[in-house]
Amino acid sequence: MNDATTQPLPATAAVCRAELCTAPSSDGGPRWLLWIATLATAAFLVAFIGRWFPLGVPGQWHWGRLDAWDPPITSWPALLPAACFAAGLVAWVHWTLSRVEQGSRRFFTLAIVGVILLGAGFQLFLEITAPIGLRKWGLLYYGFRETARHDFSGPHDVLRRHAQQVATIGPSHASANPVGWIFTYRSLMTFYESHPGVAEMIWRREPQEIAWILRELGGVGGVSAADHATITTVAFGSRFLALLLPLPIAWLVAQRSGRAAAVAAAAFSLLIPVASLLAPNVDTVYPTIATMIWALSYYSVRNGSWPAAGAASVLVGAGMLFSLCFVVAGALAALMVVLCARQGSRPTAASVAAACTGCLLPLAAIAVCGHRFWETWQVNLAKNHEFNLYSGCSYAIWVGVNLLELAVALGIPATVLLAARAIEALCSVRSRRLVDPLLAAWLAIIALLDLAGVNIGEVARLWLFLMPVGAVLAIEPLRWGAQNARGLVVCLLLLQAAECTVLSRELLLVSPWPAHSTLQAYLDKGNGQWATLRRLTEDEFRRRRESKSN
């Protein structure tokens, strides 16, 4: 396998490439890192299975896990189909790594498609065999869909009254996020109401688990066929977009480190433990779009392409209509470009102009349609602040807990490799030409988010859009021309898959019934004000259940 990339690299990229190739060696240089990753993963899994690993901060916020009040934990034999897909993915990557660098572009494309299919099979079988299976997909009944159904009469009404309406509800996904998802739900509902035949066709073909949970949640009145079709459409669309993540990952890494690294990074991106746990939550869609923004930005600065810069900027603007995390995604792209410019790869004037104006196009388009997005953003920021204010989470302790949660969500093996690379980068920070711009930008953004305290708890969900690039930065430094490179990748992929499997057995980050031991609720004080988020006592839980039944 050739250690050089198949395409000539600019001078600065060549420097970064040289740095990546000098860390490990063919005589087993990074084996000590593999041993550390193996021991750390084994220790975590033992602690998790033994229920010794904390899932947050008691009394403030922590993820619920299965107990006597919840569905049974998945038996190990039920996870065999997912294990088979994981083994197939690892075998496929091992086989393609020795051929992809010298192979044709068609073979490289085939390698990535194989990674997507096998990785998708692994994730989907984990979801199917999880304790509540695909019933969690029906949770799209809540939040965005419910607000779109009960608070707005149509798509145009969403655009006109969004900020005023969501300001009256408590901190939630619906009130803490821009107009995009509610507009999507309301538009789909309107379409299916106008085309009942199409809605019924989808309703009859949706997974039975989704239909079952919607009947449970809908009660006597049930849920309309249009709502069934809307939820099913969004669920499958979200999963489809999320599973396309290896495409921008492969393009980004192929530009930086060659095709072999791109195949390994694509596989790693589908083995991030929190991705299948959160699916089909809307947060699982953001990594694909965010990574495409960074891949376009990297291509633009390395090749002086103003269309790529403009396309990245347009994606940032469109993304900001769905989640404010794309402000962070745009900031990371801008910081990476600035660091590349300091190393000699300066963007062209046309690229800078395209990057500055592209994001305004989708915002101007939706403003013309009558939506005042700046008012919605003010409400979103206020609701996020309200959540942090009343959640009872203390700043100091979560500065450390956030990073620990990020390590578990990203994967212990990937975290070990990433930490080693970060330490090496910090040691060479005085030589700016040896610092990878993407690594420096990613670490800076993580540090700023953590120290700013804007995300206290739920980092596994809120920082998911940053995790695939973290996995990329972890796997890239391997010396792809070394004889032991394929063996190292196989071991690391198996460790990541093992963590995914163990967490999926009994950890429900998306559940139709919160674990009884961690049940929490906002208490309505009237006038749009909400009391502190706190644990319900047994008496409160009993009273609320009896009141609901009466």
URDA-V558870 format. One line per field, one symbol per residue. ss: DSSP state (@ for helix, = for strand, . for the rest). phi: phi as a letter, one per 20 degrees, with the letter a starting at -180 (. if undefined). psi: psi as a letter, one per 40 degrees, with the letter a starting at -180 (. if undefined). Layout:
BEGIN
ss->???
phi->???
psi->???
END
This chain:
BEGIN
ss->..........@@@@@@@@@@@@........@@@@@@@@@@@@@@@@@@@......==...==..=..........@@@@@@@@@@@@@@@@@@@@@@.......@@@@@@@@@@@@@@@@@@@@@@@@@...@@@@@@@@@..@@@@@@@@...@@@@@@@@@@@@.............@@@@@@@@@@@@@@@.@@@@@@@@@@..@@@@@@@@@@@@@@...@@@@@@@@@@@@@@@@@@@.@@@@@@@@@@@@@.@@@@@@@@@@@...@@@@@@....@@@@@@@@@@@@@@@@@@@@@..@@@@@@@@@@@@@@.....@@@@@@@@@@@@@@@@@@......@@@@@@@@@@@@@@@@@@@@....@@@@@@@@@@@@@@@@@@....@@@@@@@@@@@@@@@@.@@@@@@@@@@@@@@@@....@@@..@@@@@@@@@@@@@@@@......@@@@.@@@@@@@@@@@@.........@@@@@@@@@@@@@@@@@@@@@@=........@@@.==..===..==...==..@@@@@@@@@@@@.
phi->.feeffdfdfgfffffffffeefecfengeffffffffffffffffffffmdefdqdgndbbfecfbfedgfffffffefgffffffffffffffffecffeffffffffffffffffffffffffffefgdlfgfffffgemgfffffedceagfffffdgfffffedfgagfeecffgfffffffffffffecfffffffgfdfgfffffffffffmffmcffffgffffffffffffffeeggfffffffffecnfffffffffgfedegffffegegfffefgfffffgffffffffecmefffffffffffffffedbfffffffffffffffffffeoeeffffffffffdgfffffffffffoeefffffffgfffffffffefneefgffgefgffffffffoggffffffffffffffdffeffeefgfffffffffffffffmfddnlfgefdgfefgffffffegffefeffefffffgfffffffffgfffffbddeccfcgggfcfcbedfdnlmecfffbfffgffffffffffff
psi->hheiieihiiddddddddddeeciieffdedddddddddddddddddddefehifahhechiiiihadeiiiihiddeeddddddddddddddddddedddeiiddddddddddddddddddddddddeideaedddeeedibdddddddeieiddddddeddddeeeiihiddeeiaeddddddddddddddegddddddddeeihddddddddddeaddahiddddddddddddddddddeeddddddddddddeidddddddddddefhdedddeifiddeddddddddddddddddddefhddddddddddddddeedieeeddddddddddddddddeeghiiddddddddddedddddddddeehgdddddddddddddddddeeehidddeddddddddddddhddddddddddddddddfddgdeehhddddddddddddddddedhhifddddedeeddddddddddeiheeidedddddddddddddddddddddehhehhdhihdefhiihhheifeihiihihhidddddddddddd.
END
